[in-house]
Amino acid sequence: MTWFSPTPREISTIEQLETALRDSSLNAASRDQLLRKLWKELEDAHGGRILSVVSPEGQVIQNPFFQR
């Protein structure tokens, strides 16, 4: 596992990912689509592949493209 110091843009995207995971108004298909969109934005901001992140609230969020 590699740790990195996220930029404000990356932190914002991570917080959006966490919010999408907890949003009970989204159905599974909408949530999955939003998570994939946000994850792509996160990887674009970071400049490379990310397998998982820990949100500011401490939630581990796995890459939605590589679910185990």
NORFEN-V363696 format. One record per run of one state. SS is the DSSP state (a for helix, b for strand, c for the rest). FROM is the first residue (numbers start at 1). LEN is the number of residues. Records with the same first field share a line. If there is no record, write none. Layout:
SS->FROM-LEN + FROM-LEN
//
This chain:
c->1-7 + 23-5 + 47-5 + 55-5 + 63-1 + 67-2
a->8-15 + 28-19 + 64-3
b->52-3 + 60-3
//
